[in-house]
Amino acid sequence: MTVHAAWYVAAVTATAQETPNARRITLDIPGWPGNVAGQHVDIRLTAENGYQASRSYSIASSGEAPSIELAVDRVASGEVSPYLVDDLMVGDRFEVRGPLGGWFIWKPGDGSARPVQLIAGGSGIVPLASMVRARRAANDTTSFRLLYAVRTPEDVFFREELERERADGGPGGVRVDFVFSRRAPAGAERSAGRLTRELLAELVLPAASNPLVYVCGSTPFVEQVLAWLKQLGHQVDDVRAERFGGA
């Protein structure tokens, strides 16, 4: 899917609480050309006095539909995310530009037999979840593994979908490993604690299996994971990273 990014007017058709701090938002975008899993959009809000604020958000959905789904985490000091999480209503309209990004993407049936390793920190799960969803929708059997580092069970995005992937098993499902930094749920496989190099080595596909690796999260998280992956023998060309900051 090769398109040129353009500005569109998006209408909010549905919203739902995703976590205590995040919201899932469905947008209808007339003329939307569709997007590939992993791409993002720019959102531009315009105040009554003409002041504009623009931020980028990953798309949680993919495909040709004229609608997209976002999952936005509130950044207390942000200009855009507090409005999207706390004030946005069905029927509201604003401008979006996209789809954007051609490197941090995954397409079902691309002909590659390489396994895929996804590594998410917090809300960095959003573009990776779009890849998991795209794989499921296409009945693709590419080997997928997801490592999701998150603070508490309540902070997990797409919990029900990820749990279904875990339960599926075999070539149909995705292996999902959670690392809870602050509080782990009862019966968790490991106690709460930050991701370490040793734990990363245990939970990701080894470099010898030649995986394609996607890493998304805050800049400090991504930089640390990239350093560890290099130490573990993963080649730079095999790792794709996306970072986010305040919004």
matplotlib code that plots the C-alpha trace (Angstrom):
import matplotlib.pyplot as plt

x = [0.0, 1.8, 0.0, 1.0, 0.1, -2.7, -4.8, -8.3, -11.2, -11.9, -15.1, -15.2, -17.6, -16.8, -14.6, -13.9, -11.8, -8.6, -6.8, -7.3, -5.0, -5.8, -8.7, -9.5, -10.8, -12.5, -12.4, -14.3, -12.2, -13.8, -11.3, -8.8, -6.6, -6.0, -2.8, -0.3, 0.2, 2.8, 2.0, 0.9, -1.0, -0.5, -3.5, -4.0, -6.3, -7.4, -8.7, -11.4, -8.7, -6.8, -4.1, -3.1, -1.4, -0.2, 1.0, 1.7, -0.1, 0.3, -2.6, -3.9, -5.7, -4.7, -6.3, -8.4, -11.4, -12.2, -11.9, -9.0, -8.6, -6.2, -5.3, -4.1, -2.3, -2.7, 0.5, -0.3, 1.9, 0.8, -1.2, -3.2, -3.5, -5.4, -8.0, -8.2, -8.5, -10.6, -12.7, -13.2, -16.8, -18.5, -19.3, -16.3, -14.1, -10.5, -7.8, -5.5, -2.6, -1.5, -0.8, 2.8, 5.8, 7.2, 10.0, 8.3, 5.7, 4.8, 2.7, 1.2, 2.3, 5.4, 7.1, 9.6, 10.1, 11.8, 10.2, 9.1, 10.0, 7.9, 9.1, 6.9, 7.2, 3.9, 1.8, 4.4, 2.3, -0.1, 1.7, 2.8, -0.7, -1.7, 0.8, -0.6, -4.1, -3.0, -1.4, -4.6, -6.9, -4.8, -4.5, -0.8, 1.4, 4.6, 6.1, 5.4, 6.6, 5.7, 7.5, 5.4, 7.0, 4.3, 3.8, 0.8, -1.9, -4.3, -2.0, -2.0, -3.5, -5.5, -5.6, -8.4, -6.9, -3.4, -4.8, -6.6, -3.3, -1.6, -4.3, -4.4, -1.0, 0.5, 1.0, -2.3, -1.3, 1.4, 3.6, 3.1, 5.4, 4.6, 7.1, 5.4, 7.7, 5.6, 3.0, 2.4, -1.0, -1.6, -0.2, 2.2, 5.1, 7.6, 7.5, 7.4, 10.6, 12.1, 13.2, 16.8, 19.3, 19.2, 15.4, 15.4, 17.8, 15.4, 12.2, 13.2, 14.1, 17.8, 19.9, 20.7, 17.1, 17.4, 14.3, 13.0, 12.7, 10.4, 10.9, 8.5, 8.3, 9.7, 13.1, 15.0, 13.3, 14.0, 17.7, 18.3, 16.7, 18.6, 21.9, 21.0, 19.9, 23.3, 25.1, 23.0, 24.2, 21.3, 22.3, 21.3, 19.7, 17.4, 16.0, 13.4, 12.7, 10.1, 10.3, 7.7, 7.9, 5.4, 2.0]
y = [0.0, 3.1, 6.4, 10.0, 11.4, 14.0, 15.9, 14.6, 15.5, 12.7, 12.2, 10.4, 7.4, 5.6, 5.8, 3.4, 3.4, 1.3, 1.7, 4.1, 6.5, 5.7, 5.8, 3.8, 6.1, 5.1, 7.6, 7.7, 9.3, 9.9, 9.3, 7.4, 5.2, 2.5, 1.8, -0.9, -2.3, -0.1, 3.2, 6.4, 9.6, 13.3, 14.8, 18.5, 20.3, 23.9, 26.1, 28.7, 31.4, 29.7, 28.2, 24.8, 21.8, 18.7, 15.3, 11.9, 8.7, 5.1, 3.4, 0.3, -0.9, -1.6, -2.4, -0.7, 0.4, 4.1, 4.1, 3.7, 3.0, 4.8, 4.0, 7.2, 7.4, 10.6, 12.6, 15.1, 17.8, 17.2, 19.6, 17.0, 13.7, 15.1, 16.4, 13.1, 11.0, 13.3, 15.5, 14.0, 13.1, 11.1, 13.4, 15.6, 16.4, 17.2, 16.9, 13.9, 13.4, 10.1, 7.3, 8.0, 5.7, 3.1, 1.5, 0.5, -1.7, -5.3, -6.9, -10.4, -12.7, -10.7, -14.0, -13.9, -16.9, -14.9, -15.0, -11.7, -10.4, -7.5, -5.6, -3.0, -0.6, 0.9, 2.5, 1.5, -1.6, 0.2, -0.2, -3.7, -4.7, -3.6, -6.1, -8.9, -8.0, -7.9, -11.4, -12.7, -11.2, -12.6, -16.1, -15.6, -18.2, -16.2, -17.0, -14.0, -13.4, -10.4, -9.0, -6.4, -4.4, -2.4, -1.1, -2.9, -5.3, -2.3, -0.5, -3.3, -2.2, -4.7, -7.1, -9.4, -9.7, -10.5, -13.0, -14.7, -14.9, -16.4, -19.0, -19.9, -21.5, -23.2, -21.5, -19.6, -17.7, -15.3, -16.0, -13.1, -12.5, -9.7, -8.0, -5.9, -3.3, -2.1, -4.8, -8.2, -10.0, -13.0, -16.1, -14.3, -16.2, -13.8, -11.2, -7.4, -5.8, -3.8, -5.4, -6.4, -7.6, -11.1, -11.2, -9.8, -12.6, -15.1, -13.8, -12.8, -14.9, -15.5, -13.7, -17.1, -17.6, -14.5, -12.7, -9.3, -7.2, -4.3, -2.2, 0.6, 2.7, 5.8, 7.0, 5.7, 2.3, 1.9, 3.0, 0.6, -2.3, -1.6, -1.6, -5.0, -6.5, -5.5, -7.1, -10.2, -10.5, -8.9, -7.0, -3.4, -4.1, -6.6, -4.2, -1.5, 1.0, 3.7, 6.1, 8.5, 11.4, 13.9, 14.4]
z = [0.0, -1.2, -0.6, 0.0, 3.4, 3.4, 5.9, 6.5, 8.7, 11.2, 13.2, 16.5, 16.3, 19.5, 22.7, 25.5, 28.6, 27.8, 31.2, 34.1, 32.2, 28.6, 26.1, 22.9, 20.1, 16.8, 14.0, 10.7, 8.1, 4.7, 1.9, 4.2, 1.9, 4.6, 6.5, 7.2, 10.7, 12.6, 10.9, 12.7, 12.2, 13.1, 15.0, 14.8, 17.2, 16.6, 19.5, 19.1, 19.2, 16.3, 18.4, 17.0, 18.6, 16.7, 18.0, 16.5, 17.6, 16.5, 14.8, 16.6, 13.5, 9.9, 6.5, 3.9, 6.1, 6.2, 9.9, 12.3, 16.0, 18.4, 22.0, 23.7, 27.0, 29.0, 29.5, 32.3, 30.9, 27.3, 25.1, 23.1, 25.0, 28.1, 25.7, 23.8, 27.0, 29.2, 27.0, 23.6, 22.7, 20.0, 17.1, 17.7, 14.6, 14.1, 11.5, 11.0, 8.6, 7.4, 7.1, 8.1, 8.4, 6.0, 8.1, 11.4, 9.7, 9.3, 6.5, 6.5, 3.8, 2.9, 1.9, 4.7, 6.9, 9.6, 13.1, 14.6, 18.1, 19.5, 22.5, 24.1, 27.0, 28.3, 25.6, 23.1, 22.7, 20.3, 17.0, 18.0, 18.8, 15.3, 14.0, 16.1, 14.9, 11.3, 11.7, 13.2, 10.6, 7.7, 9.4, 9.0, 10.7, 11.0, 14.4, 16.7, 20.2, 22.3, 25.4, 27.1, 30.0, 31.9, 35.4, 36.7, 35.4, 35.2, 32.8, 30.2, 26.8, 24.8, 27.7, 26.4, 23.0, 24.3, 26.7, 23.8, 21.9, 24.9, 25.3, 21.6, 21.5, 18.4, 15.1, 15.5, 18.6, 19.8, 22.8, 25.2, 28.1, 30.6, 32.8, 35.5, 37.1, 40.0, 40.8, 39.3, 39.4, 41.6, 40.1, 37.8, 36.4, 38.0, 40.7, 40.0, 38.9, 36.0, 32.8, 33.0, 30.4, 31.8, 31.7, 28.2, 27.1, 28.6, 27.1, 23.5, 20.5, 20.3, 17.6, 16.2, 15.1, 12.9, 14.1, 12.9, 16.0, 16.7, 19.8, 20.9, 24.0, 25.7, 24.6, 27.7, 27.4, 23.7, 24.1, 26.9, 25.0, 21.9, 23.8, 25.4, 22.0, 20.5, 23.4, 22.9, 19.2, 17.3, 14.3, 13.8, 10.5, 12.1, 14.7, 14.1, 16.8, 17.5, 20.4, 21.9, 24.2, 25.7, 24.0]

ax = plt.figure().add_subplot(projection="3d")
ax.plot(x, y, z, "-o")
ax.set_aspect("equal")
plt.show()
